[in-house]
Amino acid sequence: MAPSVSRRTVLATAAGAVALGAAPVPTARAADGHAPAGTERMLRDAADYAVDKLRAVAPGVTAFPVGTKSEKWVYSQSGDWVGGFWPGTLWLAWLHSGDDTFRALALESARKLAPRQTDTSTHDLGFLFYPSWVTAWRLTGDDTWRTGAVRAADSLIRRYNPNGHFIRAWGALDNPRDAGRIIMDTMMNLDLLAFASRQTGDPKYLDIAVEHAKTAQRVFPRADGSTPHVYDFDPTTGAPIGPGTVQGYSPTSCWARGQAWGIYGFVTIHRRTGNQEFLDTARKLADFAIGALSPDHVPLWDYRAPQQPYDVKDASAGAIMACGLLDLAAATGRPEYRQVALRLLTALARTCLTKNSARAEAVVARCTRNRPAEDGIEISLPYADYYLLEGILRVLRPQDVDRAIDLSSL
C-alpha cells in the first residue's frame, strides 16, 4: 500500500498539478548553454503570468506585503524584514515588460523605506536596501539611492561583534537577548557591505562581510554539507556555544530556506572577493541540497523533517536556491548546477503558481514561513515572487538582471 499523503500535500497543488503525479521536469540542455526551447517557453509564460498578476495587484498596494492570508496580501507599513522585495519585484517586472508603470511604482515603494536607513535593530538591511535602493541607483543613476544604501550599510556594520567576528542577527544593540546569535540568513545581507566598499573606496564594509562569512563558514556546514539555522556565541568573549534553530525542525536538521540562503550567500561573497574557500563552501551546501531534493524538485520546508517526503513544501527555498545555483554554475563552469536550477524553476512554474485561483494576489504558492511556530504554512511570501522572477530573468534576460543587481565578479 502506498504511504498516505497528508492533507497539506494535497492542498499544496495550487497550480493544479498533484506533486506525486506531476509530469517529469525537463532535464535536457541546449548545446549552446541556453535552456531548451520548451523550458524557455515555460519560464517565459511564468514571467508573463507574474507581470500580469503584478499589473492587476500592484496599483492597489500601499505598504509592504509580508505574506498572505486567504490568498490576500497582509502588509507591514515599515517593511518588516521583507520590505525590499516588493520594489525589487516591481523592478524585475519593469525589466521584463518595459511597462513604465512598474518603474514608477518601484520608486514610490522604495522611498517608503527611507526611515530604515538608520535602523540598527536588524541584520536584514541587505534584504531591505539591495533589491530596492541599490537596484534603483543602478537603473536610474540617481545618487540619492546610492547614498541611502551606503547609509544603511553604516547601520549594518554597527551590529558587528569583533570578539566573535560575526554580525549579530536579532535584537536591538542594547538588548542582551540574542546578542551572540547568528543565523544563516545573514549571508544574504553581506552584499550590501560589498556594495558600500565599492562605492566609497573604504574597505571596512567588505572586511566585516568577509570576517562574518569566514565565521559562518567555520560553524555552519556539517561534514555532509547540511547546516543548522542558528549558531550561538558568547557575545562577550566570542567563544562558540553551539548550533540551534528557530525556523528549522531541530538543531540537527536542515531548514531548506536557510540552506538556500547559504548557497546564494556564499557564492555571492565569492564573486565579490575571489575567495576560493567561499566557493567551495557554496558547492558543499549545494551538493547536499541537490541530493536532498524530492523528485518533484520543490523543496520540503526542512530536508530532515520526520514526515518527509510527505511534509509541507517551501517554494521560496526552491526559487532562492535556483538563483544561487545559476551563480554557482557560472563561477565553477559546471553545467550540472545550471541544469538543476532549470529543473527547480520549471518545477515551480509548473506546480507552484497561483494560476488556478482568481482570489490570489501573489504569484507563487506553496510557501512555508515558520513551520515550528505554525506561522505561514502553505501561503505566499514576497521573496518567493521576487526570487522566482529573478531566477527566470537570469535565464531569459541575464544582461538586464545584471543591470539591476550586478552579477559581475572581481
N, C-alpha and C positions, 0 to 999 in steps of 0.2 A: 504494500500500500504506500502511495506517495505521502510524504510528510504533509501535514496540514499547513495551509497558507494563512497567515494572520490577517485580521481584518484590515490592518493598516497597509499591508502589502497589496491587498485588493483595492483599497481606496486610493493607493498611490498611482493608479493608472490614469492620471489626469488627462493625458493626451489621447486616451482611447486605446492604448496598447497594453495588454497584460504582460507584465515583465517576464513571467516564466514562459510565455508562449510567443514572445516577440520575434520578429524576423531577425536573422543574424545581421550584425553590424558589418558594413563593408570593410574589408581588410586590404583591398588592393591599393597599390600605389602607382601613380603615373611615372613613366620613365624619366620625365624631366623634373621630378621632385614636387610637382604640384599635386593637389588632391585629384583623385579620379573625377571624371565629369559628373558621375552620379552623386558623388559626395559633395562636390561643389554646388550642384543644384539644390541638394537638401539643405546645405548650410546657407545658401543664398535665400532660399524660401524662409528659413528660420529667421534670418536677419530682417527680411522684408516683413515678416509677421511681427517682430519686435518693434520695428519702426511704425507699423500701422497701429499697434497697441499703444505705443507712446503718443502717437499723434492724436489718438482719441482721449487718452487719460491725462496727459501732461498739462494741458491748459487749465485744468481744474485743481492741480496740485499746488498748494500754497505753503507747504512745510516740507519736511524730510521723511519719506517713507522708511519705516524700520521693520516692517513685516506686515502680514495680512491677517485679518480675522474675517471669517466667512468670505474670503476671496477679495476683500476690500482692504486697501492700504490703511494702516494705522500710522500716525505721524508723530514726530518729535519736532518741536519748534526750534530747538537749539541744534539738532542734528545727531544727538547721542554720539555713538562712535562711528555711525554709518553715513553721516551727512554728505560726505564727498562722493558717494556712489551715485546719487541721483543726478547732480550736474554732470558727473562723468559719463553716465549712461546717455544723457542728452547730447553731450559732445560726440559720442560714438554714433548716435543716430544721425547727427548732422553730417558726419563724415560719410556715412553710408548713403544718405538720401540727398544731400545737398540742400535740404529744406532749411532756410534761414530762421524759421520759427524755432527750431531746436537750438540754434545758436543763441538766440535772444533769451530763451528760457533757461539755458545753461548758465549764462552770465547772471541773470536775475537770481537764480537759485544760489550760485556760488557767493554772491555778495552777502547773502544772509549768514554765511559762515564767518564773516569778518570778526565778530567778537571772540571767536575761538582761537584767534592767533596767539593770544596771551594766556591760554588755558594751560596751566602746569599740572592739572589734576589727572591727566590721562596720557598714556603712551600712544594713543591712536591718532596722533596728529598727522601721521603719514596717510592713513586712510582718509582723514578729513580733507587734507590740503593737496595731496598729489593728484588725484583724479579730477579735482575741481580747479584749484588755483594754479598749480604748475601747468596743467593742460591748458587752462585759459591763457596763460602767458605764452605758451608755445604756439597756440593757434591764433592769437591776436597781436602779440608783440607789446601789449600794454604793460608797462613796467610795474603798475600797481599790483598786479597779480604776483609777479616775481618777488617784489618786496614783502608782500604779505606771507608768501610761502617761506621765505627766509626767516621772517619774524616767528613763524610757527616752529621752525627748526630750532630757534633760540629757546623757545619754551620747552621743546622736547629734550634738549640736552641737559636741562636742569634736573631731569629725572635720573641722570647717570650716577651710579654708585661707584666711585673709584676704588673702593676696597674690594668689591666683588667683581668689578669690571662688567657691570650689566646695567641696562636701563630698566628701572622699576616699572612693572606693568600697571598696577592698580593703586588707587588711593591718593588722597591729597598729600603733598610733601610733608606736611606737619602731622600726618596721621600715622602712628606706628603700625597699624594693622596692615599686613601685606607688604611691609616695607622691604622685605627681602625676596619678594616673589617675582619671578619672570615667567613668561608664557611664550609658547612658540609663535603666536600671532605677531609678536613684536618684530620678527624678521621682516615682515612686510612694511613696517614703518621706517626702516633704515634708509630706504631710497630717498626719502625727503632730506636726510642728512647729507647723503652723497650729492644731491642737487645743490644744497646750500654751500658745500665746499666748492663745487664747480663755479657757482655764480659769484661767490665772494673772494675766492682765492685763499680762504682760511681753511687749513687742513683740520681744524679741531672737530668739525662736524663729522667728517668721514673717519677720523681717528676713533671717535666714540662709537660710530657704527661698526667699525672693524673689531674693536675690543668686545663689544656686545656679541657680535657674530662668532668670535672665537670662543667666548664663554658658552654660548648656546651650542656650538659645535662640540664642545667638550662634554656637556652634561646631558644633552637631549638624546642623541642617537644611541640606540641599543646595538648590540652586536649584529642583529638581523636587519637593522635599518628602520625598525619601528621607533616611535617616540611617545613619551607622555605629553600631556598638555602643559603641565606646570612643573617648575623646579624652584625649590626654596633654598635661600641662603640666610645666614646670619647677617642682618643688614649692617651691623656694627663692624664685624671682623671680616665679612665676606666669605666666611667658611661655608662650604656646602652642607646642606641638611639632607635634601633628597627630593625625589620626584613626587608629584601629586597630580590631581586632576580637578577640574570643575565641570567641564562640558563633556569629558570622556566617561567611559564606563567605570574605569578604575585607574589607579596609578600605574598599573602594569598593562593596561590596554593601549589601544592606538586610535585616538579620535581622528576621524578621517579628514575633517577640515583643518585641524592642526597640522596633520601630515602634509596636506596640500600647501598650507602657508609656508611650511618649512621648505618644500621643494622649490616653490616660486621664489621665496625669500633668499635662499642660499645661492641659487643660480643668478639672481639679480645682483647680490653683493659681489659675486664672482665677476660679473660683467663690469662692475664699477671699479674693481681693484685688480683684476687679473690673478687673484689668489687661487691657485690650483686646488688647495685643500677645500675651499668653499665649493668648488665644482664637484669634487669627489664626494663631499657630503650630500650635495643635491642629488647626485646619482644614487647614492646609497639609499636615501629616503625614497626616491622614485622607484627604484627596483623593488623595494618592499611593497609599496603601494600598488604597483602594477601586478605583482604576484598575488595580492590580496583582493583584487577586483573580482566581483562576481561576473558570471557570463554575460549579463546584460549591460555591463560597463557603466552602471550607475552606482557610485559608492554607497555602501552602508554607512550609517552615521558614525559607527565605530567598527574598525576592522576586526576587533576581538570581542564584540558584543556576544553574549552567550546564546542569543536567539538567531544569530546569523546562520545561514544566509537568508532567513526569513524576517529579519528585523527591519525597521524603517530605514529609509534611504535619506541621503543628503545630496541633492543635485548640485548644491552650491560647491561642495567639495570637488565634484567632477569638473565643474567649469574652471575653478581655480587651478586644479591640477593640470588641466589641458593647457592652460596658458604657460604654466611652468615647464611642462614637457616640450612645448614648442620652443621655448628658450633653450632648454637643455639639448634638444636636437641640434640647434644652431651652434651652441657652444662646444659640443662634443663631436659634431659631424656624424652622429649615429642616427640613421633614419628610423630605427625602431621606436625611438621616443616620439617622433612625429607621427608615426603610424598609430601609436596608442592614443595620442592626443586627438587624432581624427576620429578614432573609434569612440572616444569619450564625447566629443562634440556631436557626432551623428547620433549617438545613443540619447543624449539629452534632447536633441532636436526631434527625435522620433517619439520618445516616451515621456518627456517632461514638460512640454509646452502646455499652455493653458487653452489650447485651441478649442476644446470641446465645451468650454464654459463661457456663456455670454456675460456672466457676472464678473469674471476675473479682471482685475486691474493690473496684475503683474504679467510678466512674460513666462517665467519659469515656476513650475510647481514642484512638489515632492522634495521640499527642503526641510531640514530639521535644525532648529536654533540651539536648543539646550535640552536634550533628551532626559538627563537625570532629574532636572527640575520640572519635567513635563511642561516645558515652556516652548511653544512654537514647534509643534510636531505636524508634519505634512502641511506646511504653509508655503508661502512665497517670501523670499528675502531679497532686499535690493542688491546685495552683492552677487547673488546668483544671476540676476538680469545683467549686471554690469560685466561680469567675467565671461558669461556666455557670449555676449556681443563682442567683447574684446577678443576672445578666442577665435570666433568666426571671422572677424575682420583681420586678425593676424594671418589667416589663411587666404582670405579673398583680397584684402587691400593692405598688405603689410607696410607699404610706404606711408599710407595715411595713418595707420596706428603709430608708426614711428614718429610722425609729426606730432601726435598727441601726447605720447608717454615716453618717448626716447628709448628705442630698443638697441641703441648702439653700445659698443664696448669701448674700453680704453684703447 
